[in-house]
Amino acid sequence: MNKDFVLREVCGLNVVLPTGANVKDFGGALNLNDTAALIFEQLQAGKTVEETVAALVAAYDVSPETALADVQETINSLREAGVVA
């Protein structure tokens, strides 16, 4: 997880913002839905994929398979955006 990004709530939206030198290089922000925001928070806290899946199952009453797919998809999207190494 790249620690040079922060998650903030702005006008009711979950927004990932760059900090430090990333501000110039990233040039924008990412809007996350509530599920992706929870995943981002878990990853930023150093949680494993398995712990993140468990958090989604508890928060949204979804199956572990659905939660795992959501976690993997979100990680891939964050990786493509340069937020996750």
Rosetta constraint file for C-alpha pairs under 8 A:
AtomPair CA 1 CA 43 HARMONIC 6.60 0.50
AtomPair CA 1 CA 44 HARMONIC 6.10 0.50
AtomPair CA 1 CA 83 HARMONIC 6.91 0.50
AtomPair CA 1 CA 84 HARMONIC 4.70 0.50
AtomPair CA 1 CA 85 HARMONIC 6.02 0.50
AtomPair CA 2 CA 83 HARMONIC 5.68 0.50
AtomPair CA 2 CA 84 HARMONIC 5.43 0.50
AtomPair CA 2 CA 85 HARMONIC 6.45 0.50
AtomPair CA 3 CA 44 HARMONIC 7.19 0.50
AtomPair CA 4 CA 18 HARMONIC 5.93 0.50
AtomPair CA 4 CA 19 HARMONIC 5.19 0.50
AtomPair CA 4 CA 20 HARMONIC 6.72 0.50
AtomPair CA 4 CA 22 HARMONIC 6.80 0.50
AtomPair CA 5 CA 16 HARMONIC 6.40 0.50
AtomPair CA 5 CA 17 HARMONIC 5.47 0.50
AtomPair CA 5 CA 18 HARMONIC 4.40 0.50
AtomPair CA 5 CA 19 HARMONIC 5.65 0.50
AtomPair CA 5 CA 83 HARMONIC 6.85 0.50
AtomPair CA 6 CA 16 HARMONIC 5.46 0.50
AtomPair CA 6 CA 17 HARMONIC 5.37 0.50
AtomPair CA 6 CA 18 HARMONIC 6.48 0.50
AtomPair CA 6 CA 19 HARMONIC 7.25 0.50
AtomPair CA 7 CA 14 HARMONIC 6.71 0.50
AtomPair CA 7 CA 15 HARMONIC 5.60 0.50
AtomPair CA 7 CA 16 HARMONIC 4.43 0.50
AtomPair CA 7 CA 17 HARMONIC 6.39 0.50
AtomPair CA 7 CA 37 HARMONIC 7.53 0.50
AtomPair CA 7 CA 40 HARMONIC 7.81 0.50
AtomPair CA 7 CA 41 HARMONIC 7.64 0.50
AtomPair CA 8 CA 14 HARMONIC 5.89 0.50
AtomPair CA 8 CA 15 HARMONIC 5.30 0.50
AtomPair CA 8 CA 16 HARMONIC 6.33 0.50
AtomPair CA 8 CA 17 HARMONIC 7.45 0.50
AtomPair CA 9 CA 13 HARMONIC 5.31 0.50
AtomPair CA 9 CA 14 HARMONIC 4.71 0.50
AtomPair CA 9 CA 15 HARMONIC 6.01 0.50
AtomPair CA 10 CA 14 HARMONIC 6.53 0.50
AtomPair CA 10 CA 15 HARMONIC 6.68 0.50
AtomPair CA 13 CA 31 HARMONIC 6.87 0.50
AtomPair CA 13 CA 32 HARMONIC 7.46 0.50
AtomPair CA 13 CA 33 HARMONIC 7.78 0.50
AtomPair CA 14 CA 31 HARMONIC 5.69 0.50
AtomPair CA 14 CA 32 HARMONIC 5.20 0.50
AtomPair CA 14 CA 33 HARMONIC 6.53 0.50
AtomPair CA 14 CA 34 HARMONIC 7.10 0.50
AtomPair CA 14 CA 37 HARMONIC 6.45 0.50
AtomPair CA 15 CA 29 HARMONIC 6.47 0.50
AtomPair CA 15 CA 30 HARMONIC 5.47 0.50
AtomPair CA 15 CA 31 HARMONIC 4.60 0.50
AtomPair CA 15 CA 32 HARMONIC 6.06 0.50
AtomPair CA 16 CA 29 HARMONIC 5.62 0.50
AtomPair CA 16 CA 30 HARMONIC 5.00 0.50
AtomPair CA 16 CA 31 HARMONIC 6.45 0.50
AtomPair CA 16 CA 32 HARMONIC 7.40 0.50
AtomPair CA 17 CA 23 HARMONIC 7.95 0.50
AtomPair CA 17 CA 28 HARMONIC 7.27 0.50
AtomPair CA 17 CA 29 HARMONIC 5.03 0.50
AtomPair CA 17 CA 30 HARMONIC 6.85 0.50
AtomPair CA 18 CA 22 HARMONIC 5.35 0.50
AtomPair CA 18 CA 23 HARMONIC 5.10 0.50
AtomPair CA 18 CA 26 HARMONIC 6.73 0.50
AtomPair CA 18 CA 28 HARMONIC 7.73 0.50
AtomPair CA 18 CA 29 HARMONIC 7.10 0.50
AtomPair CA 19 CA 23 HARMONIC 5.49 0.50
AtomPair CA 21 CA 25 HARMONIC 6.93 0.50
AtomPair CA 22 CA 26 HARMONIC 5.43 0.50
AtomPair CA 22 CA 27 HARMONIC 7.88 0.50
AtomPair CA 23 CA 27 HARMONIC 5.90 0.50
AtomPair CA 23 CA 28 HARMONIC 7.59 0.50
AtomPair CA 32 CA 36 HARMONIC 5.50 0.50
AtomPair CA 32 CA 37 HARMONIC 5.64 0.50
AtomPair CA 33 CA 37 HARMONIC 6.10 0.50
AtomPair CA 34 CA 38 HARMONIC 6.23 0.50
AtomPair CA 35 CA 39 HARMONIC 6.35 0.50
AtomPair CA 35 CA 56 HARMONIC 7.52 0.50
AtomPair CA 36 CA 40 HARMONIC 6.04 0.50
AtomPair CA 36 CA 71 HARMONIC 7.87 0.50
AtomPair CA 36 CA 74 HARMONIC 6.23 0.50
AtomPair CA 37 CA 41 HARMONIC 6.15 0.50
AtomPair CA 38 CA 42 HARMONIC 6.19 0.50
AtomPair CA 38 CA 56 HARMONIC 7.63 0.50
AtomPair CA 39 CA 43 HARMONIC 6.17 0.50
AtomPair CA 39 CA 52 HARMONIC 6.33 0.50
AtomPair CA 39 CA 56 HARMONIC 7.80 0.50
AtomPair CA 39 CA 71 HARMONIC 6.57 0.50
AtomPair CA 39 CA 74 HARMONIC 7.48 0.50
AtomPair CA 40 CA 44 HARMONIC 6.03 0.50
AtomPair CA 41 CA 45 HARMONIC 6.13 0.50
AtomPair CA 42 CA 46 HARMONIC 6.56 0.50
AtomPair CA 42 CA 47 HARMONIC 5.34 0.50
AtomPair CA 42 CA 48 HARMONIC 7.96 0.50
AtomPair CA 42 CA 52 HARMONIC 5.89 0.50
AtomPair CA 43 CA 47 HARMONIC 5.26 0.50
AtomPair CA 43 CA 48 HARMONIC 7.04 0.50
AtomPair CA 43 CA 49 HARMONIC 7.90 0.50
AtomPair CA 43 CA 52 HARMONIC 7.41 0.50
AtomPair CA 47 CA 51 HARMONIC 5.81 0.50
AtomPair CA 47 CA 52 HARMONIC 6.30 0.50
AtomPair CA 48 CA 52 HARMONIC 6.13 0.50
AtomPair CA 49 CA 53 HARMONIC 6.10 0.50
AtomPair CA 49 CA 68 HARMONIC 7.83 0.50
AtomPair CA 49 CA 71 HARMONIC 7.24 0.50
AtomPair CA 50 CA 54 HARMONIC 6.29 0.50
AtomPair CA 51 CA 55 HARMONIC 6.26 0.50
AtomPair CA 52 CA 56 HARMONIC 6.34 0.50
AtomPair CA 52 CA 71 HARMONIC 7.37 0.50
AtomPair CA 53 CA 57 HARMONIC 6.21 0.50
AtomPair CA 53 CA 64 HARMONIC 6.46 0.50
AtomPair CA 53 CA 67 HARMONIC 5.34 0.50
AtomPair CA 53 CA 68 HARMONIC 5.59 0.50
AtomPair CA 53 CA 71 HARMONIC 6.80 0.50
AtomPair CA 54 CA 58 HARMONIC 6.19 0.50
AtomPair CA 54 CA 64 HARMONIC 7.25 0.50
AtomPair CA 54 CA 67 HARMONIC 7.92 0.50
AtomPair CA 55 CA 59 HARMONIC 6.04 0.50
AtomPair CA 56 CA 60 HARMONIC 5.75 0.50
AtomPair CA 56 CA 61 HARMONIC 7.47 0.50
AtomPair CA 56 CA 62 HARMONIC 7.28 0.50
AtomPair CA 56 CA 67 HARMONIC 5.96 0.50
AtomPair CA 57 CA 61 HARMONIC 5.03 0.50
AtomPair CA 57 CA 62 HARMONIC 5.07 0.50
AtomPair CA 57 CA 63 HARMONIC 6.25 0.50
AtomPair CA 57 CA 64 HARMONIC 6.19 0.50
AtomPair CA 57 CA 67 HARMONIC 6.35 0.50
AtomPair CA 58 CA 62 HARMONIC 7.82 0.50
AtomPair CA 62 CA 66 HARMONIC 6.34 0.50
AtomPair CA 62 CA 67 HARMONIC 6.44 0.50
AtomPair CA 63 CA 67 HARMONIC 6.22 0.50
AtomPair CA 64 CA 68 HARMONIC 5.97 0.50
AtomPair CA 65 CA 69 HARMONIC 6.25 0.50
AtomPair CA 66 CA 70 HARMONIC 6.26 0.50
AtomPair CA 67 CA 71 HARMONIC 6.13 0.50
AtomPair CA 68 CA 72 HARMONIC 6.10 0.50
AtomPair CA 69 CA 73 HARMONIC 6.07 0.50
AtomPair CA 70 CA 74 HARMONIC 6.02 0.50
AtomPair CA 71 CA 75 HARMONIC 6.08 0.50
AtomPair CA 72 CA 76 HARMONIC 6.16 0.50
AtomPair CA 73 CA 77 HARMONIC 6.23 0.50
AtomPair CA 74 CA 78 HARMONIC 6.08 0.50
AtomPair CA 75 CA 79 HARMONIC 5.96 0.50
AtomPair CA 75 CA 84 HARMONIC 7.11 0.50
AtomPair CA 76 CA 80 HARMONIC 6.17 0.50
AtomPair CA 77 CA 81 HARMONIC 6.31 0.50
AtomPair CA 78 CA 82 HARMONIC 6.25 0.50
AtomPair CA 78 CA 83 HARMONIC 5.15 0.50
AtomPair CA 78 CA 84 HARMONIC 5.50 0.50
AtomPair CA 79 CA 83 HARMONIC 5.68 0.50
AtomPair CA 79 CA 84 HARMONIC 4.48 0.50
AtomPair CA 79 CA 85 HARMONIC 5.98 0.50
AtomPair CA 80 CA 84 HARMONIC 7.93 0.50
